[in-house]
Amino acid sequence: MRCTWGLADYRPGAYPVATIGNFDGLHRGHHALLAEVIAAARAHHGTALVLTFDPHPVTVLHPGATIRFLTSLDDKLSLLGTLGVDEVVFLKFDEVFAALTPSAFVHDVLHRAVGVKELFVGEHFAFGKGRAGRIADLRRYGQETGIQVHAMTPAAVDGAVVSSTRIRTLLQQGDVRHANALLGRAYHLTGVVIHGEQRGQTLGWPTANIRLPAQRVIPPDGVYATLVKWGDRLYDSVSYIGVRPTFGAGERLLEVTILDQSLTLYGERLEVRFIDRLRDDMTFATAADLAARIDQDVTQARATLKAAAEQMH
């Protein structure tokens, strides 16, 4: 898959079939949209093209706003490539771009600069200055420029539309299992293992400590059944997010206990996949009480991970 930053270096491929958006999370709704783009491109021996923005529009339109993403850029590009996208073009989003009228966006960007032949978007797609353009406008400008416009009905799970906003809300509520159903995969965080205070070791459950990544959606403090990807292998694990209140609040970390393994992981990059939430964070009277509860957490995590694995088959 090719990546192009800015239109100055872009060279249109054969019969560009495009979609446009931020695609945060690359959830099941995005998958359905991209499947149509890729199928149309293949039918015309063309190019399946994703148009997205750099930087994120919110940083330009609302400076100082806090943004929490479902995917890192590397993860997003990896997933797009796996799905079969041929090229991703990052459109420079600045004040000049934000000021483009809907007509100018279609005529100057999509038609003249990108050479789009077919465009697939959600039926509620909005574009141009102040998001003033709607599907009816897009169809009209498409007729003027020879762009065939396809408006897709949003994908739904359990009767509700799949959206990045909904998934963020579920994750922030700790409902990772439901969020995963909408994503179409387990939500994950990635980080490098750092040295901790060795308390897990003394409690009988050594942990790999990871700093929580900035600008990512972080599930609430508590204990989770997780899978850890290290290299090409997946390991059953139980993970904790929090400040360890039993010992006095410290840095908020992701602490991972890999089950049935003795691994040296300092400095290694781990991908932690959240399968289900087991409990809220708690403060214990003694370290022994905490150790006993961790034993229960591990037992529950094993059962949860076994059930999840059986559902996959």
Sequence and secondary structure as in RCSB ss.txt:
>XXXX:A:sequence
MRCTWGLADYRPGAYPVATIGNFDGLHRGHHALLAEVIAAARAHHGTALVLTFDPHPVTVLHPGATIRFLTSLDD
KLSLLGTLGVDEVVFLKFDEVFAALTPSAFVHDVLHRAVGVKELFVGEHFAFGKGRAGRIADLRRYGQETGIQVH
AMTPAAVDGAVVSSTRIRTLLQQGDVRHANALLGRAYHLTGVVIHGEQRGQTLGWPTANIRLPAQRVIPPDGVYA
TLVKWGDRLYDSVSYIGVRPTFGAGERLLEVTILDQSLTLYGERLEVRFIDRLRDDMTFATAADLAARIDQDVTQ
ARATLKAAAEQMH
>XXXX:A:secstr
 EEEESGGG    SSEEEEES  TT  HHHHHHHHHHHHHHHHTT EEEEEEEES HHHHHSTT    BSS HHH
HHHHHHHHT  EEEEEE SHHHHT  HHHIIIIIIIIII  SEEEEETT  BSGGG B HHHHHHHHHHHT EEE
EE   EETTEE  HHHHHHHHHTT HHHHHHHHTS EEEEEEEE   SHHHHTT   EEEE  TTB    SEEEE
EEEEETTEEEEEEEEEE  GGG     EEEEEETT     TT EEEEEEEEEEEE    SSHHHHHHHHHHHHHH
HHHHHHHHHHHH 
